[in-house]
Structures are given as C-alpha cells and as structure tokens.
Amino acid sequence: MDWIQPYIGQISFGGIAGFATGYTINKVGKFVAVAFGIIFIVVQVLASMGYLSVDWTRIQRDVEPLFQQEQLKTAWDRLVAVLTTNLPFGGAFVAGLILGLRRG
C-alpha cells in the first residue's frame, strides 16, 4: 500500500474539485436552461404579436455545424486529453464530477 501514498493528495483534491465542478455545472446548467426557455418564450410572444421577425432557418443553419459529429468528437478528445494529463488527479476528478452532476 506504500505505492499509493504519493497519490492520496492528488486523488483527494481531484475528487473534491471534480465534485465541486460537477455540482456547479449542474446548478448553472439548470439556470441557463430556465433562462434560455424564458428568452425563447419572450421571443415567440413578441414574434406572434408582430414586434419582431425570427429567421429560424438561418438560426438552424448557423447553429447546426456546432453539433456535427466531428465537432463533438474533437471537443470530447480535447476534454479527455486534459483530464488524463495527470492521471491520478484526472481519474478522481472525473469520478467526483460524475458524483457532483448526480447530486446537484
């Protein structure tokens, strides 16, 4: 068990940092989703009343490339590279992140 001694600090901090990050992402994500929903409703109401016109086709055309398979895979690969740079910390961080996302 002496081999694990040098990694205990990294694992502890990684788990705590991951949990805090996951918890925060969960809470901020909920807030952003609610805010986005409210903005969407306001835009739809204003559009139905004739105060503004929304070109949904253009919005879809501009946003769609962000969700293509290559873009998502590239973003995931970057995230994995960052999280595995320091493996003991990264592993504990990911585990804490998952717990934080579930608890938040």
C-alpha positions as CSV (number, residue, x, y, z in Angstrom):
1,M,0.0,0.0,0.0
2,D,3.0,2.3,0.2
3,W,2.8,2.9,-3.6
4,I,-0.5,4.7,-3.2
5,Q,0.8,7.2,-0.5
6,P,2.2,9.8,-3.0
7,Y,-1.1,9.9,-4.9
8,I,-3.5,10.3,-2.0
9,G,-3.3,14.1,-2.1
10,Q,-3.9,14.2,-5.8
11,I,-6.8,11.8,-5.6
12,S,-8.4,13.6,-2.7
13,F,-8.1,17.0,-4.3
14,G,-9.1,15.7,-7.7
15,G,-12.3,14.1,-6.2
16,I,-13.2,17.2,-4.3
17,A,-12.5,19.5,-7.3
18,G,-14.5,17.2,-9.6
19,F,-17.5,17.1,-7.2
20,A,-17.5,20.9,-6.9
21,T,-17.2,21.3,-10.6
22,G,-20.0,18.8,-11.3
23,Y,-22.3,20.3,-8.7
24,T,-21.7,23.8,-10.1
25,I,-22.2,22.7,-13.7
26,N,-25.5,21.1,-12.7
27,K,-26.8,24.2,-10.9
28,V,-25.6,26.7,-13.6
29,G,-26.9,24.4,-16.3
30,K,-30.4,24.4,-14.8
31,F,-30.2,28.2,-14.5
32,V,-29.1,28.5,-18.1
33,A,-31.8,26.2,-19.3
34,V,-34.5,28.1,-17.5
35,A,-33.1,31.5,-18.8
36,F,-33.0,30.1,-22.3
37,G,-36.5,28.8,-22.0
38,I,-37.8,32.2,-20.8
39,I,-36.0,34.1,-23.5
40,F,-37.4,31.7,-26.1
41,I,-41.0,32.2,-24.8
42,V,-40.5,36.0,-24.8
43,V,-39.2,35.9,-28.4
44,Q,-42.1,33.7,-29.5
45,V,-44.6,36.1,-27.8
46,L,-43.1,39.1,-29.4
47,A,-43.0,37.4,-32.8
48,S,-46.6,36.4,-32.6
49,M,-47.6,39.9,-31.7
50,G,-45.7,41.2,-34.8
51,Y,-43.0,43.1,-32.9
52,L,-40.1,41.1,-34.4
53,S,-39.4,38.5,-37.0
54,V,-37.2,35.5,-36.4
55,D,-35.4,33.7,-39.3
56,W,-35.4,30.2,-37.7
57,T,-34.0,28.7,-40.9
58,R,-30.9,30.9,-40.6
59,I,-30.5,30.2,-36.9
60,Q,-30.6,26.5,-37.6
61,R,-28.1,26.8,-40.5
62,D,-25.7,28.8,-38.2
63,V,-26.0,26.5,-35.2
64,E,-26.2,23.1,-36.8
65,P,-22.4,22.9,-37.6
66,L,-21.7,23.1,-33.9
67,F,-23.5,19.8,-33.2
68,Q,-21.9,17.8,-36.0
69,Q,-20.3,14.5,-35.1
70,E,-16.7,15.8,-35.9
71,Q,-17.1,18.8,-33.7
72,L,-18.4,16.8,-30.8
73,K,-15.7,14.2,-31.2
74,T,-13.0,16.9,-31.3
75,A,-14.4,18.5,-28.1
76,W,-14.5,15.1,-26.4
77,D,-11.0,14.2,-27.4
78,R,-9.7,17.5,-26.0
79,L,-11.5,17.0,-22.8
80,V,-10.1,13.5,-22.4
81,A,-6.6,14.7,-23.1
82,V,-6.9,17.4,-20.5
83,L,-8.4,15.1,-17.9
84,T,-5.8,12.4,-18.4
85,T,-2.7,14.6,-18.3
86,N,-2.3,13.9,-14.6
87,L,-4.0,10.5,-14.4
88,P,-4.5,10.1,-10.6
89,F,-5.9,13.6,-10.3
90,G,-7.9,13.2,-13.6
91,G,-9.4,9.9,-12.6
92,A,-10.5,11.2,-9.2
93,F,-11.7,14.4,-10.9
94,V,-13.9,12.5,-13.3
95,A,-15.3,10.4,-10.6
96,G,-16.1,13.5,-8.4
97,L,-17.5,15.3,-11.5
98,I,-20.0,12.4,-12.1
99,L,-21.0,12.4,-8.4
100,G,-21.4,16.2,-8.4
101,L,-23.5,16.1,-11.5
102,R,-25.8,13.5,-9.9
103,R,-26.1,15.3,-6.6
104,G,-26.5,18.8,-8.0
